[in-house]
Amino acid sequence: MGYDVERFVGYVNEGLLCSVCRCVCEEAVMSPCEHVFCRACISAWLSQHSTCPEDRTHLTHTQLRPLYRYMRNDLMQLQIRCVFHVHGCDVINSLESMHTHEAECDYSLLTCRNTAGGKYLCYRCGCEVQVCRRDLEAHLNVCEFGSRVCLGPDKDTHACITELRTELTLFRAECVCKVEELRCEMESRLDSQRRHMVQRENLLKNEVEELKGQLSCVMTDVCVLLAAERSRRQDLEKAELEKAELLELLKEGHRQFTATATAGEGPRKAGPRSLTLDCIKRKSKEVTVI
């Protein structure tokens, strides 16, 4: 997760924003397609995907590289407020040096040293107050847990360590019970998910078999249609051949008739050839209709 944009003073270039969390990049890295990410954000993304979250191009961990120098310089020079500004810190510094300031900031929150298991080991309870670094000493002076002493049956011989070991043993037993409960719960969830996945797998198999059956019917229909189309084309080709033959015979008869008429033989009674020509013409018309 990057730095909240609202913490920065002045303009922040959008090219320095993480493409996943849309905050200013923390430990910035860049992809080959020149998109910028927080290292933690892109690592979490790539644990579930293998593409760039911005343009969906292929991307792996090994392809990530540091920012260009000028981009890194621009990023480090951004002016940012201290993370403890909500507690009163007014410091505004460059991003590069802000980590050093925050580690020593007077407004950083510290937990009281008089905690359980701290100075007085025989007490399981302790002070859980968090105060600013600059107010810690003042708190310690008034902390009610700071002046406690061992209140065992006999403060001079009270075995605090023995009591602590007993409490530690009980705590370990409680942890074992909780771990066992969590294990049983996780196994129950896994079994439920496994049954759900098996049911889902069976449904998918049935759907696949149904689709295969439908595809087989479609392929059968296609084969029947293709066979009918081939038969129709063969019939058409045969009819065209017959038509061509009849037309050729008709032309030959017409030429012979023309030659006879030209020779001056005059009209004569229709003979077998004329009848043949009439049959050829009728056949030609029939073929044409087909």
Secondary structure by P-SEA (a helix, b strand, c coil): ccccccccccccccccccccccccccccccccccccccaaaaaaaaacccccccccccccccccccccaaaaaaaaacccccccccccccccccccaaaaaaacccccccccccccccccccccccccccccccaaaaaaacccccccccccccccccaaaaaaaaaaaaaaaaaaaaaaaaaaaaaaaaaaaaaaaaaaaaaaaaaaaaaaaaaaaaaaaaaaaaaaaaaaaaaaaaaaaaaaaaaaaaaaaaaaaaaaaaaccccccccaaaaaaaaaaaaaaaaaac
